Amino acid sequence: MISLTTAPELQSQLQQCQQQKMQLEHDMQNSPRKPRGTVDFDLYRMKRVKTELQDRITKLNSVLHPNIIA
């Protein structure tokens, strides 16, 4: 949940989430591939965390830059 904080703090959180997501994408691309037919739980965990980070980035962006249609 996003707490009520100032814009610079939200901007800092946004940058931190974006950096974490980029690092996770890099780790996913460079992780060793498992043989076909085996379950790669580490990859599934990384994908789940990446999705959670993307959701948080979207929420932070919507708070920082609201899309108000008048």
Sequence and secondary structure as in RCSB ss.txt:
>XXXX:A:sequence
MISLTTAPELQSQLQQCQQQKMQLEHDMQNSPRKPRGTVDFDLYRMKRVKTELQDRITKLNSVLHPNIIA
>XXXX:A:secstr
      HHHHHHHHHHHHHHHHHHHHHHHHS    TTS  HHHHHHHHHHHHHHHHHHHHHHHHS     
